Structures are given as C-alpha cells and as structure tokens.
Amino acid sequence: MWLLFATILGAIVGGAVVYFSVDTSPESDTSAGDAPAVTTTTLAPDETTTTTVAPVTVDSTLDFAYQASYPVEGSSTGLITLTDGVGQEALPDSDSSLTVTILQTIPADLDGDEIAEAVVLLSVTTGDTGIFHFVHGVFNDPDGILATNGVPLGDRIAIDDVAVDPVSGSVTVRYQHRSDQVAFSEPHDLLVVSDLQILTFGASEVGRGVIALADANDPQLTAATITTGGLGPIRIGMTVEEATEASGLAVVGPTEGVVEASPGCGFARVDGFDGVGLMLIDGVIARVDVDSGPTATASGAMIGSTEEEIKTLFPGVITVSPHQYVDGNYLTLTPTAENLVDFRVVFETDGELVTSYRAGRTPEVEWIEGCA
C-alpha cells in the first residue's frame, strides 16, 4: 500500500535491515575487504590534505568489484578501471593524478537474481584538498561486470554505517558532514541519512534526512506512541524539517526530483524507527502508517492485536467494513472529540489479527492504496 516510495524503500522501513559498520580511521583493525584505502592528515586552517593510497585488501568473493571499471567525472574516458581496488590516471598539465580507491565493499543481491553483487564505497582524489565519496552498485552478470554511476555523498565526510536490505536491496548510508558555514578544519556538525536505490541502469538517492549532530545525540522519539494526531512529538501537519526538530531523529523524506506515484504525495520515514512511514502531501505530514514492528497506540493497540481487543480498547467508536483485497476487515476508529472530527485511526486485519494500521487526517487516512 505504500506504492512507489515504499516499494523503493522496501523493508528499510518495514523489515529487517542488515548493518555493516564502516571504520575508515587509519588505526582501525579491519578484516578482508574492509581495509582503509585512504588516510588523511588532520587539517589546520591553512594546511592541505595529504592523501596516501594504501594497499587494498581484496575480499575474494567480491573480486569482480575490485577489478571493475567505474564512471568517474574528470577521467579522460569517463571510466577508471581498478586493479585490486585502486585506479589512477595522470591529470593533464598537472603533477597530480586522479586517484580512485575502494573504501568498502558490501555483498548484496541488488536485483533479486541470486547472483552476488556489491555495494561499493569509493573515494576520489585529485591531489588537492578534496576527498570525495561515492556509492556505486556493481553487478556481476553473465554478460559482464557493470558498475553503475556513483551517487555523491560529499567531500571529507565520515561514514558511520551502511545498511543493505536483504529483501529489496535498498541501501541506506548514515554519515557525518559539515554544513556550508563550517570550515573543513572544524569537526562535522551534521548527521545525514541517505536512502539509495541501485538498479542495473543506474543508482540514485531517493530519500534524505539531515539533523544537527548535537540534536541527534539526544533523540526525543525513543518510546513514542501513535495517536490520532501523529507519532509522539511528530504531529500531523508538520513538515519534514519540523518533524526532525521535534523528534531528534532524521526524518528521511523523498529526494526532490524522485518520481512519485501521485503528484505531491510521497512517504518519509524516521531513521531508526523501523516499520513506520509518514505520508507527505505537498510536503506536510498527513498520516502515520505502521506496517511492522512494536509501535503501538497510546491505548496499547498494535500489529498482532485481535479484532476483539481493538473493539474492547475503543468501545462504541469502531466501524467495521470488509477489506478490499484480503479476507479481512478495516476497523476504523472515529474520535468523538470535536477537535478530532477530521481524524481517524484505521486498523487493517486478516479477519482475526491487525496486520497494519494508520492514523491521521481525512481523507488521506482512508486512502487504502497510499499515494496511488
């Protein structure tokens, strides 16, 4: 029911996610495939970055990724072919080289064909101060090895972790960055959460959330419950930015330019709050969807509750109607308070147990097909 954006995010929102920690510090003791490829000096205000290309430890199961040709801007041919994870090309009229180095490879079945593929983190340097990070997908198809375009993350960032959904192949990268007003000699001040879609014909960012690191260290949304008005401090009618500030967690909204199932309608998610989606209508939260996980209403209703429990929790305010697609029901809670006359909570069931539910304003909360 989440349609396009939820399909893109897949189980990143509603299912199990496998996390891989990425430590690019020079002192880290890394295993095969995780060795730091680039070390950088600490910058004083007037210093430049010293970049040293170190040997890359190749994971033999993903060797194809370390020998692939990657699209790299600035290359004379548009491609840089790596040898054991490193590639270089002399720059014209310069003593410097364009250097491409694999920082991390993560095994993933990106297209569901049960053939090993990889998510690859690359660094690109030109001998200047910048160390630019990109995410590529690499497909090891019978017809040949294909590396997608790179999704840029930023210059001199610090990657916290990468999550690859084992079902959908969707990728989430969490990393630290600097706001425009912060110098590169200063510590990172932002946490960025980027949701990526990697397909054989290209990679793109489909969702992004940004929050100040200082706020991210003190999240408010640790035990929030669903009400007719929202999810804890995240209220119906808020923007993504307002929800991020209220919750203390990055709210990851659709990236501008991503095609949506319906104009002006899309889904966002709260980083670290799996199973919960926020429907956005023209950039404003219209409803909260719970498709999996333990998130409950303030009265204790949740996925797995029985129909009888829902009726007992909310006596006299539940309307039952048949489900349109399965042998189950919609249990719709209509509040009696005058200030909530335009709000509903809709529980979907399989005839016995709640399988999902949503809360928010009408008419959006009653849309059974999300943004379709």
URURDA-V704772 format. One record per residue. N is the residue number from 0. RES is the residue in one letter. D_CENTER is the distance of its C-alpha to the mean C-alpha in Angstrom with 2 decimals. Layout:
[[N/RES/D_CENTER] [N/RES/D_CENTER]]
This chain:
[[0/M/18.98] [1/W/15.57] [2/L/16.57] [3/L/14.75] [4/F/11.40] [5/A/11.36] [6/T/12.65] [7/I/9.98] [8/L/7.26] [9/G/10.23] [10/A/10.45] [11/I/6.90] [12/V/8.54] [13/G/12.02] [14/G/12.80] [15/A/13.16] [16/V/10.63] [17/V/12.41] [18/Y/11.87] [19/F/13.77] [20/S/15.11] [21/V/15.81] [22/D/19.01] [23/T/20.48] [24/S/23.42] [25/P/26.81] [26/E/28.15] [27/S/25.61] [28/D/27.10] [29/T/24.85] [30/S/25.33] [31/A/25.65] [32/G/22.87] [33/D/21.52] [34/A/24.34] [35/P/23.70] [36/A/24.76] [37/V/25.14] [38/T/26.80] [39/T/27.28] [40/T/29.91] [41/T/29.44] [42/L/30.20] [43/A/33.07] [44/P/33.25] [45/D/35.49] [46/E/34.34] [47/T/32.34] [48/T/29.87] [49/T/31.49] [50/T/29.44] [51/T/30.68] [52/V/29.58] [53/A/29.84] [54/P/30.33] [55/V/27.25] [56/T/27.52] [57/V/26.76] [58/D/25.35] [59/S/27.93] [60/T/25.79] [61/L/23.49] [62/D/26.40] [63/F/25.75] [64/A/22.69] [65/Y/24.93] [66/Q/27.56] [67/A/25.59] [68/S/26.04] [69/Y/23.10] [70/P/23.08] [71/V/23.64] [72/E/24.77] [73/G/28.18] [74/S/29.45] [75/S/32.81] [76/T/31.77] [77/G/28.08] [78/L/27.36] [79/I/27.62] [80/T/28.64] [81/L/27.83] [82/T/30.32] [83/D/29.00] [84/G/25.79] [85/V/27.54] [86/G/28.83] [87/Q/31.00] [88/E/32.83] [89/A/35.52] [90/L/34.99] [91/P/37.99] [92/D/40.32] [93/S/38.51] [94/D/38.97] [95/S/35.21] [96/S/33.02] [97/L/29.61] [98/T/27.97] [99/V/24.87] [100/T/23.80] [101/I/21.32] [102/L/19.66] [103/Q/17.82] [104/T/17.70] [105/I/15.72] [106/P/17.30] [107/A/15.47] [108/D/16.92] [109/L/14.87] [110/D/17.40] [111/G/18.94] [112/D/22.28] [113/E/22.66] [114/I/23.25] [115/A/21.62] [116/E/19.08] [117/A/17.08] [118/V/13.99] [119/V/15.83] [120/L/15.36] [121/L/18.38] [122/S/20.33] [123/V/22.81] [124/T/25.84] [125/T/29.05] [126/G/31.26] [127/D/30.50] [128/T/28.48] [129/G/25.02] [130/I/22.65] [131/F/19.84] [132/H/16.68] [133/F/15.13] [134/V/12.94] [135/H/15.02] [136/G/15.36] [137/V/18.90] [138/F/20.69] [139/N/23.93] [140/D/25.75] [141/P/29.51] [142/D/30.13] [143/G/28.65] [144/I/25.70] [145/L/23.22] [146/A/20.69] [147/T/18.40] [148/N/18.15] [149/G/16.13] [150/V/13.09] [151/P/14.37] [152/L/12.73] [153/G/16.00] [154/D/19.39] [155/R/20.20] [156/I/16.87] [157/A/16.39] [158/I/13.53] [159/D/12.98] [160/D/11.07] [161/V/9.10] [162/A/7.95] [163/V/9.30] [164/D/9.93] [165/P/13.71] [166/V/14.43] [167/S/12.35] [168/G/11.44] [169/S/7.84] [170/V/6.20] [171/T/3.68] [172/V/6.29] [173/R/7.87] [174/Y/11.17] [175/Q/14.26] [176/H/15.82] [177/R/18.97] [178/S/19.74] [179/D/22.32] [180/Q/25.21] [181/V/24.61] [182/A/26.52] [183/F/25.25] [184/S/27.93] [185/E/26.26] [186/P/23.47] [187/H/19.84] [188/D/19.39] [189/L/15.75] [190/L/12.48] [191/V/9.59] [192/V/5.85] [193/S/4.66] [194/D/2.85] [195/L/6.29] [196/Q/9.13] [197/I/12.07] [198/L/15.42] [199/T/18.92] [200/F/19.74] [201/G/16.88] [202/A/13.38] [203/S/11.51] [204/E/8.65] [205/V/8.04] [206/G/6.19] [207/R/6.89] [208/G/8.28] [209/V/11.31] [210/I/13.84] [211/A/17.07] [212/L/17.22] [213/A/20.39] [214/D/18.89] [215/A/15.95] [216/N/18.78] [217/D/20.31] [218/P/17.93] [219/Q/19.93] [220/L/17.89] [221/T/18.97] [222/A/21.20] [223/A/20.75] [224/T/22.36] [225/I/22.24] [226/T/25.17] [227/T/26.31] [228/G/25.10] [229/G/21.46] [230/L/19.45] [231/G/21.43] [232/P/21.40] [233/I/18.94] [234/R/21.56] [235/I/22.01] [236/G/22.75] [237/M/20.40] [238/T/18.22] [239/V/14.60] [240/E/16.31] [241/E/18.85] [242/A/16.53] [243/T/14.72] [244/E/18.25] [245/A/19.57] [246/S/17.09] [247/G/16.59] [248/L/12.84] [249/A/10.14] [250/V/9.83] [251/V/6.91] [252/G/9.25] [253/P/9.86] [254/T/10.73] [255/E/14.51] [256/G/16.24] [257/V/13.99] [258/V/16.60] [259/E/16.58] [260/A/18.85] [261/S/21.02] [262/P/21.56] [263/G/20.26] [264/C/18.27] [265/G/14.55] [266/F/12.06] [267/A/9.76] [268/R/8.46] [269/V/9.46] [270/D/7.66] [271/G/9.97] [272/F/11.62] [273/D/11.02] [274/G/12.98] [275/V/13.10] [276/G/12.29] [277/L/13.90] [278/M/15.91] [279/L/16.50] [280/I/19.89] [281/D/20.59] [282/G/18.02] [283/V/19.46] [284/I/18.34] [285/A/20.79] [286/R/19.87] [287/V/17.79] [288/D/17.12] [289/V/17.22] [290/D/16.84] [291/S/16.97] [292/G/17.49] [293/P/20.18] [294/T/19.53] [295/A/23.02] [296/T/25.04] [297/A/27.40] [298/S/30.13] [299/G/28.45] [300/A/27.55] [301/M/24.53] [302/I/23.42] [303/G/26.46] [304/S/28.97] [305/T/32.01] [306/E/33.28] [307/E/36.31] [308/E/34.32] [309/I/32.54] [310/K/35.97] [311/T/37.43] [312/L/34.76] [313/F/35.20] [314/P/38.84] [315/G/40.17] [316/V/36.97] [317/I/35.33] [318/T/35.94] [319/V/35.48] [320/S/34.94] [321/P/34.32] [322/H/30.89] [323/Q/30.71] [324/Y/29.16] [325/V/29.98] [326/D/33.01] [327/G/31.74] [328/N/31.78] [329/Y/30.11] [330/L/31.22] [331/T/30.98] [332/L/31.64] [333/T/33.48] [334/P/34.05] [335/T/37.62] [336/A/37.01] [337/E/37.93] [338/N/34.94] [339/L/32.59] [340/V/34.49] [341/D/31.63] [342/F/29.04] [343/R/28.50] [344/V/26.74] [345/V/26.55] [346/F/26.45] [347/E/26.18] [348/T/28.25] [349/D/29.58] [350/G/33.05] [351/E/32.93] [352/L/29.57] [353/V/26.66] [354/T/23.77] [355/S/21.48] [356/Y/22.24] [357/R/21.38] [358/A/22.97] [359/G/23.60] [360/R/25.99] [361/T/28.09] [362/P/27.99] [363/E/24.19] [364/V/24.13] [365/E/26.64] [366/W/24.78] [367/I/24.54] [368/E/22.44] [369/G/19.72] [370/C/19.55] [371/A/22.02]]
